[in-house]
């Protein structure tokens, strides 16, 4: 694949080379359409060459171009024109004023609005910006692109890198915090789309814009529109080839002699005896045979660059009566660890037909098939097996027999799962998704439109885990008196041998019907009314089976296995939602704007008495720039103030939470067991959905015909009735009921800064986003001191504050008494917060797990046939607690990080890195003594600034493209996650694994990607 990648790069470079042809001199004048005045500063560029110029103060220009060339005339604030030369030496052009971006139509709930008329907090981004990053997963396109939308990539592994979305912070701690995602108006998944099929994405952030979706909108709404047919007929083919590598891997000590010496010292400090003799240490230190006595780097062995290949083909045609856009996408992506591969196949069809002047029908069909290949039993934690190996041995015995190794000596700390074992079987996961809809738009009479839509989302998923036998593992060094290598009896394959099959399917039919009436009253009053009905019903069914006895290890189907030890399981559930909704928009002369929304939802997920709920909102705006007293400020395009209030709901509270559930169990009956049923939990019959009230105030400013723009929003979001389990006495023998008894608050602000300009032949744009929010618990039924209690951010870190390291026993004796442990020189020093002379649990301090603010900056530029963009993204004020494998030394034998070379010793009095103990792998950190306690020693600065993407492209001259019957050829080079500026000492701050209390330091890495691509248009 490396050869293929290099060949592709050379091909793209050679393709970009071309020799210019015969030219003629063309001159002329460019004038303004509104008053025929000359236009200075207009850029004129030859379409098939690199020639370019600008008009002078009188609107005149001169340029040398090919006689069959075409000229592009462009100027900020005016509509661009392309004029064929056709041998003419004089070309005069009239440029008309470009329609303001304020008239841009924005997709909103069940319709659209002009940007100037919006009164809610709505952000949108187009494919022109999104596709500057040639990502493989469409969800990652949105990272840093929309204010208020947080995108977290949970894994760098192909096929498991679906972005996790949050809109304006954590929306709930008892139910889902995921936003509602709609694709072309119906429930869908962005990860099932090919990135090139997305036209634009809109995020509805406040109640005014989102309450039209009622009980599904508490966590925001993401609206995705796929591409439609462009004018005329076109074909597009895009090829993208990428190379991936880890952004950062742990810097571990892989010198065997040093490892052994540090391990012995850590054992001694932990009160235990050394395990490595000086003879064994010297054997590695002085070895000439590095095969028998290696300094083996497990990171370098297992993590290797991987490739991806992405093909996209799009066909489009548009006539007066019908349009279609059909596309196919194929992705093949390898993982940077062995035996990981992901393939994705997409097909998308958008079709419309104008049946008559009044009736238009259409269909949108999207399908996806995902094929994921992993090692058996694979989880995110499986990656830990790579670092749980010391440098004293290789994966295979030094005799060349191919036998696998677990450790060097039997007395070493045990590596529970060898990474070599993951080659002994496989996991195959196959996902099929279908999202289809048919719709009809009927113009009943002037101003009144009726739209009806029927859709279905279907998912079909299978997974097969296959481990065909337990592997023998050996000690790398022969035991005394043994002629052959000895087997380690404790190491097995990842999970018991056998075959496990899982299958599930789900279906979600949707029907909605909407009436929209729009009219103007007395010329100055504009009115738009929408009313609609929608219903959904969801059903899920899943089964699983496992067999462990097979006559032949290569048989992988369950029907080939025996019945001994077999297991089977299954589940099914369903829910329904019925809704009525309405919206009223009113404006007076485009100055004073008013919008009101209401949705009345009924869901089967809550009890009969609470099944229906009303979700209203109201918003208003004042376009002060349209007032007469502002007209003298000709540079002011738009100045609008707006505010909104509304109520949203969250029906994603699980299935049957208010109903008594009986579980099947086996009861002793005489000498045998008999099946029975038992009630295992209490329920709250008055359970209802969570409710969120949102207040939002914002302002929009645009000046100098779009040269500069600013959007600012402040919000306050209160969620009440948050689900939590009510405590009950343990003697009751039942789990407590889930009730609506919590309250959560998020407040914050967002800002977007825009600047676009053209200087001669150079066009550039700047877009900067800045957002912040504060999360606070108002109430919780089962508070946890310092972590989850009123007034604190949810899931706060509750830690002792480290203020240094004890340098001497005298310093220990003079310090406040630490009753939880007995520190000694080299241990961390804890601050006595309340000054009572004792360090105990009362001295813990709470720390927020959320960033102070997040930001991004996108710079793009174009000059002649070249384009360039660079995208920065980061967070500031973020802290992450890390411990365990990859952070604490010698947890199950894993090598320490290189930073521990500077750990405290009597001869190296460090005040930042404590003395080394043997890692215990415990839930609180893994050190012995004082260092085992949760403290700010484990709390790391995870703020970062990342160059997320750089993209450079060149569009070949048209006459070169025409030689292969193409209308245009663009070649590009792109880099993702290129550079990261951070003090974070673990792997990657963007891929940190924070959970309640913290996270570990090692996981499947974030990847750096280098891409080369070519885009053909016919």
Secondary structure, 3 states (H helix, E strand, C coil): CHHHHHHHHHHHHHHCCCCCCCEEEEEEEEEECCCCCECCCCEEEECCCCCEEECCCCCEEEEEEECCCEEEEECCCECCEEEECCCCCECCEEECECCCHHHCEEEECCEEEEHHHCCCCEEEEEHHHHCCCCCCCHHHHHCCCCCCEEEEECCCCCCCCCEEEEECCCCCCCCCCCCEEEECCEECCHHHCCHHHEEEEEEECCHHHHHHHHHHCCCCEEEEEECCCCCEEEEEEEEEEEEEEECCCCCECCCHHHHHHHHHHHHHHCCCCCCCCHHHHHHHHCCCCCCCCCCCCHHHHHCCCEEEEEEEEEEEEECCCEEEEEEEEEEEEECCCCCCEEEEEEEEEEEEEECCCCEEEEEEEEEEEEEEEECCCCCHHHHHHHHCCCCCCCCECCCCCCCEEEECCCCCCCCCCCHHHHHCEEEEEEEEEEEEEEEEEEEEECCEEEEEEEEEEEEEEEEEEEECCCCCEEECCCCCCCCCCCEECCCCCCCCCEEEEEEEEEEEEEEEEEEEEEEEECCCEEEEEEEEEEEEEEEEEEEEEEECCECCCCCCCHHHECCCCCEEEEEEEEEEEEEEEEEEEEEECCCEEEEEEEEEEEECCCCHHHCEEEEEEEEEEEEHHHCHHHCCCCCEEEEEEEEEEEEEEECCCCCCCCCCCEEEEEEEECCEEEEEEEECECCCCCCCCEEEEEEEEEEEEEECCCCEEEEEEEEEEEEEEEEEECCCCHHHCCECCEEEEEEEEEEEEEEEEEEEEEECCEEEEEEEEEEEEEEEEEECCCCECCCECCCCCCCCEEEECEEEECCCHHHHHHCCEECCCCCCCCCEEECCCCCCCEECHHHCEEECCCCCEEEEEEEEEEECCEEEEEEEEEEECCEEEEECCCCCCCHHHCCCEHHHHHCCECCECCCCCCCCCCCCCCCCCCCCHHHHCCECCCEEECCEEEEEEEEEEEECCHHHHHCCCCCEEEEEEEEEEEEEEECCCCCCHHHCCCECCEEECCCCCCEEEEEEEEEEEC
